[in-house]
Amino acid sequence: MPSRWFRISFVENAFRRFVTESDRTLDSPRAAETLGLVLAFYREKRAQHSSVADEGDGLLWQWGPDADAARFTVSLTRQLIREDAEPIVQFTVALAYRWTPARRALGRGHEWCFDPKPPGITEFERVVRTSAAYRAVASATPTELTIRTDTI
């Protein structure tokens, strides 16, 4: 199997390996670098048994309060759906920040991308990087980085 492919159940390991192979770390994450890594992983690595054409491999940009509304979070989630209708896998890289009045005013929101090739991914990246949510955290230091995989 070509190195550009990974098994859905090992998406988190594949991402961590991708970060290492890119000679980067997530030890002191910032929004720009973290976003860049997740977008590059989406552009370059395909999941086995999922179809981009059928929206089986997409990216979701989200922002807003975390579950207990204690912090403001931004995240990119890669949603993977197997062609054989197995459970949906969601791989998320999230950055949490302290609340500020400006961040609180942003509320909640999201944007989807189902095209890892230009112009689709290029437009998605432009939308994310020019969003008010991204600008609100671009120069801030996150209080926490979370990488997780969920099955729904």
N, CA and C atoms as a LAMMPS dump frame, in Angstrom:
ITEM: TIMESTEP
0
ITEM: NUMBER OF ATOMS
456
ITEM: BOX BOUNDS ff ff ff
-5.0000000000000000e+02 5.0000000000000000e+02
-5.0000000000000000e+02 5.0000000000000000e+02
-5.0000000000000000e+02 5.0000000000000000e+02
ITEM: ATOMS id mol type element x y z
1 1 1 N 0.855 -1.18 0
2 1 2 C 0 0 0
3 1 3 C 0.897 1.237 0
4 2 1 N 0.625 2.208 -0.854
5 2 2 C 1.456 3.42 -0.897
6 2 3 C 1.476 4.135 0.451
7 3 1 N 2.566 4.835 0.728
8 3 2 C 2.711 5.517 2.019
9 3 3 C 1.726 6.672 2.176
10 4 1 N 1.081 7.092 1.088
11 4 2 C 0.137 8.189 1.208
12 4 3 C -1.21 7.731 1.752
13 5 1 N -1.388 6.434 1.945
14 5 2 C -2.631 5.872 2.462
15 5 3 C -2.475 5.497 3.936
16 6 1 N -3.58 5.529 4.665
17 6 2 C -3.584 5.057 6.049
18 6 3 C -4.927 4.401 6.33
19 7 1 N -4.939 3.538 7.316
20 7 2 C -6.189 2.908 7.735
21 7 3 C -6.948 3.876 8.628
22 8 1 N -8.245 3.93 8.421
23 8 2 C -9.079 4.858 9.179
24 8 3 C -8.89 4.688 10.68
25 9 1 N -8.843 3.455 11.147
26 9 2 C -8.724 3.221 12.587
27 9 3 C -7.384 3.7 13.153
28 10 1 N -6.413 4.002 12.279
29 10 2 C -5.104 4.47 12.73
30 10 3 C -4.835 5.917 12.328
31 11 1 N -5.882 6.686 12.133
32 11 2 C -5.731 8.069 11.671
33 11 3 C -4.876 8.903 12.63
34 12 1 N -5.058 8.73 13.915
35 12 2 C -4.278 9.531 14.861
36 12 3 C -2.793 9.193 14.761
37 13 1 N -2.472 7.907 14.67
38 13 2 C -1.072 7.495 14.511
39 13 3 C -0.503 8.022 13.197
40 14 1 N -1.305 7.972 12.131
41 14 2 C -0.861 8.462 10.83
42 14 3 C -0.564 9.959 10.895
43 15 1 N -1.407 10.72 11.594
44 15 2 C -1.18 12.155 11.726
45 15 3 C 0.092 12.43 12.52
46 16 1 N 0.274 11.748 13.632
47 16 2 C 1.481 11.958 14.449
48 16 3 C 2.746 11.608 13.656
49 17 1 N 2.69 10.535 12.89
50 17 2 C 3.818 10.142 12.042
51 17 3 C 4.061 11.227 10.97
52 18 1 N 2.979 11.752 10.395
53 18 2 C 3.086 12.819 9.394
54 18 3 C 3.776 14.045 9.992
55 19 1 N 3.412 14.421 11.188
56 19 2 C 4.032 15.571 11.863
57 19 3 C 5.535 15.319 12.036
58 20 1 N 5.881 14.135 12.521
59 20 2 C 7.293 13.782 12.734
60 20 3 C 8.061 13.782 11.414
61 21 1 N 7.48 13.18 10.374
62 21 2 C 8.134 13.13 9.061
63 21 3 C 8.279 14.514 8.438
64 22 1 N 7.45 15.455 8.87
65 22 2 C 7.536 16.834 8.387
66 22 3 C 8.562 17.648 9.17
67 23 1 N 9.281 16.973 10.094
68 23 2 C 10.268 17.625 10.958
69 23 3 C 9.67 18.743 11.787
70 24 1 N 8.464 18.519 12.273
71 24 2 C 7.781 19.484 13.131
72 24 3 C 7.341 18.778 14.403
73 25 1 N 6.919 19.578 15.362
74 25 2 C 6.348 19.033 16.589
75 25 3 C 5.116 19.861 16.931
76 26 1 N 4.366 19.349 17.865
77 26 2 C 3.221 20.095 18.389
78 26 3 C 3.454 20.412 19.868
79 27 1 N 4.738 20.584 20.232
80 27 2 C 5.086 20.874 21.618
81 27 3 C 4.621 22.258 22.058
82 28 1 N 4.737 23.249 21.211
83 28 2 C 4.306 24.617 21.499
84 28 3 C 3.408 25.08 20.362
85 29 1 N 2.207 24.534 20.312
86 29 2 C 1.358 24.789 19.141
87 29 3 C 0.863 26.233 19.072
88 30 1 N 0.742 26.7 17.863
89 30 2 C 0.09 27.966 17.555
90 30 3 C -0.933 27.641 16.472
91 31 1 N -1.913 28.478 16.334
92 31 2 C -2.991 28.214 15.386
93 31 3 C -2.474 28.046 13.96
94 32 1 N -1.572 28.911 13.521
95 32 2 C -1.098 28.866 12.138
96 32 3 C -0.397 27.556 11.822
97 33 1 N 0.526 27.138 12.67
98 33 2 C 1.266 25.902 12.409
99 33 3 C 0.358 24.681 12.522
100 34 1 N -0.493 24.661 13.529
101 34 2 C -1.396 23.53 13.72
102 34 3 C -2.34 23.397 12.537
103 35 1 N -2.929 24.509 12.12
104 35 2 C -3.804 24.518 10.959
105 35 3 C -3.043 24.033 9.723
106 36 1 N -1.842 24.534 9.523
107 36 2 C -1.034 24.137 8.38
108 36 3 C -0.762 22.648 8.34
109 37 1 N -0.47 22.057 9.489
110 37 2 C -0.198 20.62 9.544
111 37 3 C -1.441 19.793 9.224
112 38 1 N -2.579 20.166 9.795
113 38 2 C -3.807 19.407 9.544
114 38 3 C -4.215 19.533 8.074
115 39 1 N -4.1 20.717 7.512
116 39 2 C -4.435 20.902 6.102
117 39 3 C -3.492 20.118 5.196
118 40 1 N -2.203 20.112 5.495
119 40 2 C -1.237 19.349 4.696
120 40 3 C -1.52 17.844 4.795
121 41 1 N -1.864 17.38 5.97
122 41 2 C -2.214 15.969 6.168
123 41 3 C -3.435 15.612 5.311
124 42 1 N -4.417 16.495 5.263
125 42 2 C -5.612 16.265 4.447
126 42 3 C -5.272 16.265 2.953
127 43 1 N -4.402 17.174 2.54
128 43 2 C -4.013 17.245 1.126
129 43 3 C -3.24 16.008 0.681
130 44 1 N -2.362 15.533 1.555
131 44 2 C -1.378 14.529 1.146
132 44 3 C -1.699 13.084 1.512
133 45 1 N -2.525 12.846 2.481
134 45 2 C -2.765 11.475 2.955
135 45 3 C -4.229 11.1 2.814
136 46 1 N -4.487 9.98 2.18
137 46 2 C -5.85 9.483 1.967
138 46 3 C -6.123 8.293 2.878
139 47 1 N -7.354 8.202 3.302
140 47 2 C -7.794 7.083 4.146
141 47 3 C -8.27 5.944 3.253
142 48 1 N -7.872 4.735 3.607
143 48 2 C -8.367 3.564 2.88
144 48 3 C -9.869 3.443 3.065
145 49 1 N -10.536 2.976 2.044
146 49 2 C -11.959 2.631 2.108
147 49 3 C -12.884 3.811 2.403
148 50 1 N -12.439 5.021 2.077
149 50 2 C -13.339 6.175 2.17
150 50 3 C -13.233 6.931 0.857
151 51 1 N -14.312 7.568 0.474
152 51 2 C -14.358 8.243 -0.809
153 51 3 C -14.576 9.738 -0.63
154 52 1 N -13.619 10.523 -1.098
155 52 2 C -13.759 11.968 -1.055
156 52 3 C -14.963 12.388 -1.892
157 53 1 N -15.135 11.734 -3.037
158 53 2 C -16.237 12.08 -3.946
159 53 3 C -17.604 11.891 -3.299
160 54 1 N -17.715 10.961 -2.369
161 54 2 C -18.983 10.691 -1.682
162 54 3 C -19.031 11.326 -0.294
163 55 1 N -18.186 12.337 -0.07
164 55 2 C -18.095 13.034 1.218
165 55 3 C -17.75 12.089 2.362
166 56 1 N -16.919 11.093 2.057
167 56 2 C -16.471 10.149 3.069
168 56 3 C -15.177 10.565 3.733
169 57 1 N -14.601 11.689 3.291
170 57 2 C -13.356 12.195 3.87
171 57 3 C -13.423 13.716 3.779
172 58 1 N -13.762 14.343 4.88
173 58 2 C -13.916 15.793 4.882
174 58 3 C -13.273 16.448 6.076
175 59 1 N -13.087 17.758 5.972
176 59 2 C -12.54 18.562 7.063
177 59 3 C -13.611 19.515 7.569
178 60 1 N -13.679 19.632 8.874
179 60 2 C -14.633 20.51 9.527
180 60 3 C -13.876 21.491 10.417
181 61 1 N -14.008 22.784 10.139
182 61 2 C -13.444 23.86 10.966
183 61 3 C -14.556 24.307 11.901
184 62 1 N -14.277 24.313 13.216
185 62 2 C -15.28 24.712 14.212
186 62 3 C -14.667 25.686 15.206
187 63 1 N -15.509 26.537 15.76
188 63 2 C -15.071 27.453 16.81
189 63 3 C -16.224 27.709 17.754
190 64 1 N -15.857 28.079 18.98
191 64 2 C -16.857 28.414 19.983
192 64 3 C -16.456 27.897 21.35
193 65 1 N -17.395 27.946 22.295
194 65 2 C -17.087 27.475 23.647
195 65 3 C -16.894 25.966 23.669
196 66 1 N -16.034 25.502 24.59
197 66 2 C -15.891 24.059 24.746
198 66 3 C -17.12 23.519 25.461
199 67 1 N -17.147 22.227 25.736
200 67 2 C -18.344 21.567 26.272
201 67 3 C -18.871 22.199 27.56
202 68 1 N -17.977 22.632 28.445
203 68 2 C -18.445 23.237 29.7
204 68 3 C -18.383 24.764 29.674
205 69 1 N -18.183 25.339 28.478
206 69 2 C -18.147 26.786 28.265
207 69 3 C -17.099 27.491 29.129
208 70 1 N -16.006 26.76 29.446
209 70 2 C -14.945 27.332 30.252
210 70 3 C -13.865 28.009 29.399
211 71 1 N -13.784 27.625 28.116
212 71 2 C -12.756 28.16 27.232
213 71 3 C -13.31 28.307 25.821
214 72 1 N -12.588 29.071 25.021
215 72 2 C -12.904 29.212 23.605
216 72 3 C -12.032 28.216 22.846
217 73 1 N -12.616 27.444 21.944
218 73 2 C -11.841 26.463 21.195
219 73 3 C -11.991 26.668 19.694
220 74 1 N -10.933 26.331 18.994
221 74 2 C -10.958 26.212 17.542
222 74 3 C -10.458 24.81 17.237
223 75 1 N -11.039 24.199 16.218
224 75 2 C -10.611 22.834 15.909
225 75 3 C -10.798 22.521 14.44
226 76 1 N -10.006 21.575 13.991
227 76 2 C -10.183 20.958 12.69
228 76 3 C -10.441 19.487 12.934
229 77 1 N -11.53 19.002 12.371
230 77 2 C -11.907 17.597 12.517
231 77 3 C -11.912 16.961 11.133
232 78 1 N -11.23 15.856 11.029
233 78 2 C -11.276 15.087 9.795
234 78 3 C -12.291 13.982 9.996
235 79 1 N -13.368 14.04 9.251
236 79 2 C -14.435 13.042 9.374
237 79 3 C -14.25 12.004 8.272
238 80 1 N -14.179 10.738 8.693
239 80 2 C -13.923 9.634 7.773
240 80 3 C -15.065 8.637 7.842
241 81 1 N -15.625 8.333 6.685
242 81 2 C -16.73 7.374 6.604
243 81 3 C -16.311 6.277 5.643
244 82 1 N -16.313 5.06 6.13
245 82 2 C -15.952 3.91 5.28
246 82 3 C -17.031 3.679 4.228
247 83 1 N -16.588 3.187 3.089
248 83 2 C -17.512 2.879 2.001
249 83 3 C -18.503 1.782 2.373
250 84 1 N -18.136 0.93 3.331
251 84 2 C -19.02 -0.173 3.727
252 84 3 C -19.906 0.195 4.92
253 85 1 N -20.084 1.489 5.155
254 85 2 C -21.019 2.007 6.169
255 85 3 C -20.652 1.626 7.597
256 86 1 N -19.374 1.45 7.855
257 86 2 C -18.932 1.252 9.234
258 86 3 C -19.175 2.55 10
259 87 1 N -18.978 2.548 11.308
260 87 2 C -19.169 3.799 12.064
261 87 3 C -18.29 4.926 11.526
262 88 1 N -18.745 6.131 11.743
263 88 2 C -18.005 7.325 11.338
264 88 3 C -16.885 7.573 12.342
265 89 1 N -15.691 7.89 11.833
266 89 2 C -14.547 8.205 12.676
267 89 3 C -14.27 9.695 12.529
268 90 1 N -14.099 10.37 13.651
269 90 2 C -13.769 11.789 13.649
270 90 3 C -12.45 11.989 14.388
271 91 1 N -11.478 12.485 13.662
272 91 2 C -10.162 12.789 14.21
273 91 3 C -10.081 14.304 14.386
274 92 1 N -9.869 14.765 15.602
275 92 2 C -9.928 16.196 15.91
276 92 3 C -8.627 16.698 16.519
277 93 1 N -8.192 17.84 16.022
278 93 2 C -7.085 18.591 16.62
279 93 3 C -7.697 19.909 17.073
280 94 1 N -7.7 20.131 18.389
281 94 2 C -8.356 21.316 18.958
282 94 3 C -7.379 22.127 19.798
283 95 1 N -7.522 23.43 19.709
284 95 2 C -6.76 24.357 20.533
285 95 3 C -7.735 25.116 21.412
286 96 1 N -7.444 25.168 22.703
287 96 2 C -8.304 25.872 23.662
288 96 3 C -7.607 27.157 24.111
289 97 1 N -8.413 28.207 24.283
290 97 2 C -7.907 29.522 24.672
291 97 3 C -8.754 30.084 25.804
292 98 1 N -8.179 31.014 26.545
293 98 2 C -8.945 31.705 27.583
294 98 3 C -10.033 32.548 26.932
295 99 1 N -11.106 32.733 27.679
296 99 2 C -12.182 33.601 27.199
297 99 3 C -11.73 35.039 27.226
298 100 1 N -12.143 35.763 26.216
299 100 2 C -12.008 37.22 26.197
300 100 3 C -13.363 37.734 25.712
301 101 1 N -13.687 38.986 25.957
302 101 2 C -14.955 39.511 25.444
303 101 3 C -15.071 39.365 23.921
304 102 1 N -13.973 39.593 23.201
305 102 2 C -14.009 39.48 21.737
306 102 3 C -14.278 38.041 21.3
307 103 1 N -13.665 37.076 21.958
308 103 2 C -13.89 35.665 21.606
309 103 3 C -15.304 35.239 21.967
310 104 1 N -15.786 35.697 23.104
311 104 2 C -17.149 35.345 23.515
312 104 3 C -18.172 35.855 22.497
313 105 1 N -17.912 37.021 21.932
314 105 2 C -18.839 37.613 20.969
315 105 3 C -18.91 36.831 19.656
316 106 1 N -17.93 35.979 19.391
317 106 2 C -17.913 35.204 18.142
318 106 3 C -18.951 34.084 18.113
319 107 1 N -19.386 33.674 19.285
320 107 2 C -20.354 32.58 19.334
321 107 3 C -19.765 31.275 18.823
322 108 1 N -20.594 30.53 18.121
323 108 2 C -20.231 29.219 17.6
324 108 3 C -20.376 29.216 16.087
325 109 1 N -19.576 28.393 15.401
326 109 2 C -19.739 28.281 13.959
327 109 3 C -18.913 27.15 13.387
328 110 1 N -19.114 26.902 12.099
329 110 2 C -18.37 25.836 11.433
330 110 3 C -18.361 26.032 9.914
331 111 1 N -17.408 25.388 9.272
332 111 2 C -17.271 25.353 7.809
333 111 3 C -16.777 23.958 7.432
334 112 1 N -17.277 23.432 6.309
335 112 2 C -16.884 22.106 5.816
336 112 3 C -16.036 22.228 4.554
337 113 1 N -15.194 21.206 4.315
338 113 2 C -14.454 21.056 3.074
339 113 3 C -14.434 19.578 2.706
340 114 1 N -14.799 19.266 1.462
341 114 2 C -14.755 17.885 0.975
342 114 3 C -13.918 17.779 -0.296
343 115 1 N -12.901 18.616 -0.419
344 115 2 C -12.067 18.613 -1.615
345 115 3 C -10.615 18.874 -1.243
346 116 1 N -9.786 17.811 -1.182
347 116 2 C -8.386 17.994 -0.779
348 116 3 C -7.495 18.583 -1.871
349 117 1 N -8.065 18.851 -3.057
350 117 2 C -7.286 19.407 -4.163
351 117 3 C -7.669 20.873 -4.384
352 118 1 N -6.713 21.634 -4.935
353 118 2 C -7.091 22.995 -5.326
354 118 3 C -8.136 22.933 -6.434
355 119 1 N -9.046 23.822 -6.516
356 119 2 C -9.17 25.033 -5.714
357 119 3 C -9.936 24.827 -4.407
358 120 1 N -10.541 23.646 -4.191
359 120 2 C -11.368 23.414 -2.998
360 120 3 C -10.654 23.649 -1.691
361 121 1 N -9.523 22.983 -1.466
362 121 2 C -8.798 23.117 -0.198
363 121 3 C -8.187 24.514 -0.081
364 122 1 N -7.802 25.103 -1.203
365 122 2 C -7.24 26.455 -1.179
366 122 3 C -8.287 27.463 -0.708
367 123 1 N -9.49 27.345 -1.221
368 123 2 C -10.575 28.237 -0.808
369 123 3 C -10.935 27.999 0.661
370 124 1 N -10.974 26.737 1.085
371 124 2 C -11.278 26.411 2.48
372 124 3 C -10.232 27.054 3.395
373 125 1 N -8.955 26.919 3.047
374 125 2 C -7.901 27.517 3.868
375 125 3 C -8.057 29.036 3.923
376 126 1 N -8.401 29.66 2.799
377 126 2 C -8.611 31.104 2.782
378 126 3 C -9.76 31.49 3.707
379 127 1 N -10.862 30.736 3.646
380 127 2 C -12.02 31.008 4.503
381 127 3 C -11.631 30.898 5.98
382 128 1 N -10.888 29.847 6.318
383 128 2 C -10.481 29.652 7.714
384 128 3 C -9.563 30.773 8.169
385 129 1 N -8.525 31.038 7.396
386 129 2 C -7.518 32.03 7.814
387 129 3 C -8.039 33.465 7.836
388 130 1 N -9.114 33.75 7.127
389 130 2 C -9.689 35.099 7.165
390 130 3 C -10.885 35.192 8.102
391 131 1 N -11.244 34.082 8.733
392 131 2 C -12.397 34.095 9.634
393 131 3 C -12.089 34.885 10.903
394 132 1 N -13.123 35.439 11.492
395 132 2 C -12.97 36.186 12.742
396 132 3 C -12.462 35.273 13.853
397 133 1 N -12.883 34.024 13.854
398 133 2 C -12.444 33.074 14.89
399 133 3 C -10.941 32.831 14.796
400 134 1 N -10.448 32.614 13.597
401 134 2 C -9.012 32.393 13.418
402 134 3 C -8.228 33.646 13.816
403 135 1 N -8.672 34.792 13.351
404 135 2 C -7.976 36.037 13.681
405 135 3 C -7.959 36.291 15.187
406 136 1 N -8.988 35.837 15.894
407 136 2 C -9.07 36.038 17.346
408 136 3 C -8.044 35.215 18.115
409 137 1 N -7.504 34.168 17.481
410 137 2 C -6.549 33.301 18.19
411 137 3 C -5.191 33.216 17.49
412 138 1 N -5.056 33.807 16.325
413 138 2 C -3.854 33.641 15.511
414 138 3 C -2.557 33.957 16.254
415 139 1 N -2.542 34.986 17.064
416 139 2 C -1.313 35.353 17.767
417 139 3 C -1.324 34.939 19.239
418 140 1 N -2.387 34.269 19.663
419 140 2 C -2.515 33.869 21.073
420 140 3 C -1.851 32.52 21.333
421 141 1 N -1.472 32.313 22.566
422 141 2 C -0.927 31.028 22.993
423 141 3 C -2.068 30.199 23.57
424 142 1 N -2.297 29.011 23.031
425 142 2 C -3.387 28.193 23.567
426 142 3 C -3.069 27.686 24.971
427 143 1 N -4.114 27.452 25.734
428 143 2 C -3.931 26.866 27.06
429 143 3 C -3.837 25.347 26.978
430 144 1 N -4.331 24.789 25.852
431 144 2 C -4.299 23.332 25.715
432 144 3 C -4.442 22.931 24.247
433 145 1 N -3.736 21.864 23.9
434 145 2 C -3.885 21.206 22.605
435 145 3 C -4.465 19.827 22.878
436 146 1 N -5.516 19.487 22.162
437 146 2 C -6.128 18.16 22.309
438 146 3 C -6.146 17.477 20.956
439 147 1 N -5.683 16.246 20.925
440 147 2 C -5.771 15.415 19.732
441 147 3 C -6.538 14.176 20.144
442 148 1 N -7.638 13.91 19.438
443 148 2 C -8.46 12.77 19.834
444 148 3 C -9.144 12.158 18.619
445 149 1 N -9.537 10.91 18.771
446 149 2 C -10.273 10.206 17.742
447 149 3 C -11.548 9.665 18.386
448 150 1 N -12.687 9.945 17.756
449 150 2 C -13.98 9.482 18.262
450 150 3 C -14.661 8.664 17.179
451 151 1 N -15.437 7.689 17.603
452 151 2 C -16.266 6.905 16.693
453 151 3 C -17.718 7.212 17.032
454 152 1 N -18.487 7.575 15.993
455 152 2 C -19.885 7.91 16.254
456 152 3 C -20.806 7.054 15.387
